[in-house]
Amino acid sequence: MRIMRSAREMGIRTVAVYSEADRAALHVRYADEAVCIGPAPSNQSYLLGERIIDACKVTAAEAIHPGYGFLSENPAFARLVKASGLILIGPEPEAMEIMGNKLSAKAAVMKYNIPMVPGTEEAITDLAEAKLRAEEIGFPILIKAAAGGGGKGMRIVTHSADFEQQMQLAVSEAISAFGDGSVFIERYVSSPRHIEIQILGDTHGNIVHLFERECSVQRRHQKVIEEAPSSILTEETRRRMGQCAVEVARSVNYTGAGTVEFILDEHLDFFFLEMNTRLQVEHPVTEMITGLDLVKEQIRIARGEPLSFRQEDLSVNGHAIELRVYAEDPLNNFLPDIGTLQTYNIPKGNGVRVDDGFEQGMEIPIYYDPMIAKLITYGKDRTEAIARMIRAIDEYDITGIKTTLGFGKFVMQHEAFKSGAFDTHFVNKYFKADSLRSENEEEALVAAIAAVISFNKQSATAQVQQTDPVPGNWKKNRIKFNS
Ligand code: MV4
């Protein structure tokens, strides 16, 4: 839906591909044409590149936007698209391939002066040698899988004595997850912030950055809240990180939209980690603060057009926050919750954007990612964006499935989030299921009171009186009643 909307504004006709589970999906109805590419499991549909190429042939489609998941970072698919005479709206397969491996990514940027966490430059082949290197770096160290993603194959080693055992575990995890047992080590940055820079490169050698996104609020490597700009960066650090990101992109002649991922330590020193060679889920916050449409930019780049702006033309305007709304139960260890959207009403009004693909009455399928929507708010500053997010969460009306909306409100109201003093440990450090239970109980109490009042209305004695009201926070206001 997100991608087709931009295509439509550009006068481009679209073809949706869908699995049997998605027959009734909104994107199927929105597209000019739609082609079924197989059964529900993604390895029998959305992950089959050949089926997507076939869908292009039968509809005479000219280009493919690979989205944010599935085949979007798959160099073999990118090559297949090219070999079929089609255009992939994304980078060249070579850039995808290099950045798809953390070690080759680090090697590619080595000749540029990019700060990196001290560690081994090649895959570990000799345990004894690696242990010596770990002792040089100093514990704790982090073992990472070169082919890794989503935190898989990562192991922290606190003591030298655990090194061999943790290495073996990391290698076997990497083999089973990626079919590639290459691992390397780095100094472990214990409480980092995750900050990433959006870049755009055209096919004429122009590369710009679109500032940063702060993505530190995550749970088990699944991002929950993203914002732009980061509340912690100074103008100087922002400029230096942006410049580094442009150089990282330049090291692989990057074309299209991409994201350069950094961690920031407690001294605000930053280190390059990896590059994501796709448009990311959290791109809307960058769109809000720059005024650009990143999908349109991707399409223009794929057509061979030069960027229509230079770095000096870009600036940060206001503040945007995105909450990922997952069909998960925060009270039950974020277990995915499937079912029917019995009620589904989205928030509206000034500064609110909802990117979703569901309507009231639809089923949430079990087959795919549990993220059902993204709620994005924009404000003149961070305080306004937060207040607007809380207002929008309160307006969002979803029944039939459990969601992470209440969890999002918990984060927005937390002192550490409000003050900007948080890192990647925010959720583990501050969130307990009890943090939400009290709010739920309060809502239940309000509902019970409302029922009593309504029941007693005919006797005309019911009175509701709020004491000490807090504007926009009515659920927290104490209610006195007599009936
Ligand atoms: C790190 C790190 C600390 N030190 N590298 C996690 C996923 C992958 N993209 C890189 N990750 C990390 N690499 C060093 N040397 C901590 C993390 C990390 C993390 C990074 C970004 C966002 C969330 C995270 C959660 C846990 C660990």
Residues whose N, C-alpha, C, O or C-beta is under 5 A from the ligand:
A	BS01	MV4	V117 L142 G151 E186 R187 Y188 V189 H194 Q218 T424
